[in-house]
């Protein structure tokens, strides 16, 4: 009985040691080489531009979020840059004013991004945006958005950390899927005497796709 237990145990230890050496060898291979891509050859670099499309829930409404950013890579594992995001929510009907009201606005500031194992074709990054923004409301008149967005305009400071999974598609293109969360300072935006949009409205998750183009 002991022999039947001892033999599988020895085989398991040998297999584990072999796998560990193989994994370590693969890690050293990527570590000592340039950035690995899925569709092309290697290339080093130091800056990129990105556009993103995201989905969020602002004020419990379905919201589209569009983003743009420019990033400098002083080293492959760290990015520093500037970015902006714009958003537009679906409408909510206000019974008092008898209007369909949309929330719209944007925010931007400085990005700091940590990139884990950037040479690997699939890796992770952790961007953080620190800046300021504004939110306002527009109402629909038949098929158009009308109204003065500065009549009810509120500003806020924002901190938006995130996490992304990145794919090195080519030497000059990366595709990332990520999630972020917004923290903002207090504000209050009244659409009528019965309804108020406040700080809780923007404190929510955003799911996004990011297309990055540049020299990595």
matplotlib code that plots the C-alpha trace (Angstrom):
import matplotlib.pyplot as plt

x = [0.0, 2.8, 4.4, 1.3, 1.3, 5.1, 5.3, 2.6, 4.2, 7.6, 6.1, 4.2, 7.4, 9.4, 6.6, 6.4, 10.1, 10.1, 7.2, 8.9, 12.1, 10.1, 8.0, 11.2, 12.9, 9.9, 9.9, 13.6, 13.1, 10.5, 12.4, 15.7, 14.0, 12.1, 8.3, 6.5, 3.5, 0.7, 0.8, 4.3, 7.9, 9.4, 10.1, 10.9, 9.3, 8.3, 4.9, 1.4, -2.0, -5.3, -9.0, -11.6, -15.3, -16.9, -20.2, -21.2, -24.1, -24.4, -27.3, -28.6, -28.9, -27.1, -24.2, -21.6, -18.1, -15.6, -11.9, -8.7, -5.2, -1.6, 1.1, 4.8, 6.7, 9.9, 10.4, 8.3, 6.6, 5.5, 3.4, 2.7, 0.3, -2.8, -6.3, -9.9, -13.3, -16.7, -20.0, -23.7, -26.5, -29.8, -32.7, -34.9, -38.4, -39.1, -42.8, -42.7, -41.1, -42.4, -39.0, -36.6, -33.4, -29.9, -26.8, -23.6, -20.2, -16.6, -13.4, -9.7, -6.3, -3.0, -2.6, -0.2, 0.0, 1.8, 2.3, 3.1, 5.3, 4.9, 7.1, 4.6, 2.0, -0.7, -0.2, -1.9, -1.8, -3.2, -3.9, -5.0, -6.5, -6.3, -8.0, -11.3, -14.5, -18.0, -21.5, -24.6, -28.0, -29.7, -33.3, -34.7, -37.0, -38.5, -35.4, -32.8, -30.8, -31.4, -30.8, -27.9, -25.6, -24.1, -27.4, -27.0, -23.3, -21.4, -17.7, -15.9, -12.4, -12.0, -9.8, -10.4, -8.3, -8.6, -7.3, -6.8, -5.8, -3.7, -2.8, 0.3, -1.3, 1.5, 4.6, 2.6, -0.9, -2.3, -5.9, -7.0, -10.2, -10.6, -12.7, -12.4, -14.2, -14.8, -14.4, -15.5, -15.9, -19.4, -21.7, -25.4, -27.3, -31.0, -33.3, -36.5, -37.7, -38.3, -35.1, -31.4, -28.2, -25.4, -22.1, -23.4, -24.4, -20.8, -19.4, -19.8, -17.9, -17.0, -16.3, -14.2, -12.3, -9.1, -7.2, -3.6, -1.4, 2.2, 5.8, 5.9]
y = [0.0, 2.4, 1.6, 2.7, 6.0, 6.6, 6.1, 8.7, 11.1, 10.8, 11.2, 14.3, 15.9, 15.1, 16.6, 19.7, 20.3, 19.9, 22.3, 24.8, 24.8, 25.1, 28.1, 29.7, 29.3, 30.8, 33.8, 34.3, 34.1, 36.9, 38.9, 39.1, 39.9, 42.8, 43.3, 40.2, 40.7, 38.4, 39.5, 40.9, 41.2, 43.0, 46.7, 49.0, 52.4, 55.2, 56.8, 56.1, 57.6, 55.8, 56.0, 54.2, 53.3, 52.5, 51.7, 53.0, 53.7, 57.4, 58.3, 54.8, 55.5, 53.7, 55.9, 55.9, 57.1, 58.1, 58.6, 59.8, 60.0, 60.5, 58.6, 58.8, 55.6, 56.6, 52.9, 50.0, 49.4, 52.9, 55.4, 59.1, 61.2, 63.2, 62.1, 63.2, 61.4, 62.5, 60.9, 61.1, 59.3, 58.0, 60.3, 60.4, 61.9, 64.7, 64.7, 68.2, 69.9, 67.4, 67.0, 64.2, 65.1, 63.8, 64.1, 65.0, 66.1, 65.1, 65.0, 64.8, 65.1, 63.3, 59.6, 57.4, 53.8, 50.7, 48.0, 44.5, 42.2, 44.5, 42.2, 39.4, 39.3, 39.3, 41.3, 43.7, 47.4, 49.6, 53.2, 55.9, 59.3, 62.3, 65.5, 67.5, 67.6, 68.9, 67.7, 69.3, 68.4, 68.8, 68.3, 67.0, 69.0, 66.6, 64.9, 67.3, 68.1, 71.8, 74.0, 75.9, 73.4, 76.1, 76.9, 73.9, 73.1, 71.6, 70.9, 68.2, 66.7, 63.1, 60.1, 57.1, 53.9, 51.0, 47.6, 46.4, 43.2, 44.2, 42.3, 43.2, 42.8, 44.3, 46.4, 49.6, 48.5, 47.2, 46.3, 46.4, 45.5, 47.1, 48.4, 51.7, 53.3, 57.0, 58.8, 62.4, 65.4, 66.4, 68.3, 68.8, 69.3, 69.9, 69.1, 70.0, 70.4, 66.7, 65.3, 66.0, 64.5, 64.3, 62.8, 59.2, 59.5, 59.5, 57.0, 53.9, 51.4, 51.8, 48.9, 49.8, 48.8, 50.7, 50.9, 52.0, 53.1, 54.2, 53.1, 50.6]
z = [0.0, 0.9, -2.5, -4.4, -2.4, -2.7, -6.5, -7.5, -5.0, -6.6, -10.1, -8.9, -7.5, -10.7, -12.9, -10.6, -10.8, -14.6, -15.0, -12.7, -14.7, -18.0, -16.7, -15.4, -18.7, -20.6, -18.2, -18.7, -22.5, -22.4, -19.8, -21.8, -25.2, -26.6, -26.5, -27.8, -30.1, -31.4, -35.0, -35.7, -34.8, -31.8, -31.4, -28.6, -28.1, -25.8, -26.5, -27.7, -28.3, -27.4, -28.0, -26.0, -26.0, -22.7, -21.1, -17.6, -15.4, -14.5, -12.3, -12.9, -16.6, -19.5, -20.5, -23.3, -22.4, -25.0, -24.2, -25.6, -24.1, -24.9, -22.9, -22.7, -21.6, -19.9, -19.3, -20.6, -17.3, -16.5, -18.5, -17.8, -19.8, -20.2, -21.0, -21.4, -21.3, -22.5, -21.6, -22.6, -20.8, -21.9, -21.1, -18.0, -18.4, -15.9, -15.2, -13.7, -16.6, -19.1, -20.7, -21.5, -19.8, -20.7, -18.6, -20.4, -19.5, -19.3, -17.2, -17.8, -16.2, -15.7, -16.2, -14.4, -15.7, -14.3, -16.8, -15.6, -17.8, -20.9, -23.1, -22.9, -25.7, -23.1, -19.9, -17.4, -16.8, -14.1, -15.1, -12.7, -13.8, -11.5, -12.6, -12.8, -14.8, -15.2, -15.7, -17.1, -18.5, -21.8, -22.8, -26.0, -28.2, -30.7, -32.2, -31.0, -27.9, -26.9, -24.0, -22.5, -20.9, -18.7, -17.0, -14.7, -14.8, -11.9, -11.6, -9.5, -8.9, -9.9, -9.2, -11.5, -11.0, -13.4, -14.5, -18.0, -19.9, -22.9, -26.1, -28.1, -31.6, -33.6, -33.0, -33.0, -31.8, -28.6, -27.7, -24.1, -22.2, -18.8, -16.0, -14.0, -11.1, -10.5, -7.2, -7.3, -4.9, -4.0, -6.4, -6.8, -10.1, -9.9, -12.8, -11.0, -7.4, -7.1, -8.6, -8.0, -9.5, -6.9, -6.1, -6.1, -9.7, -11.0, -8.5, -10.7, -12.8, -16.5, -18.8, -21.8, -24.9, -25.5, -28.8, -28.4, -31.3, -31.0, -30.3, -27.4]

ax = plt.figure().add_subplot(projection="3d")
ax.plot(x, y, z, "-o")
ax.set_aspect("equal")
plt.show()
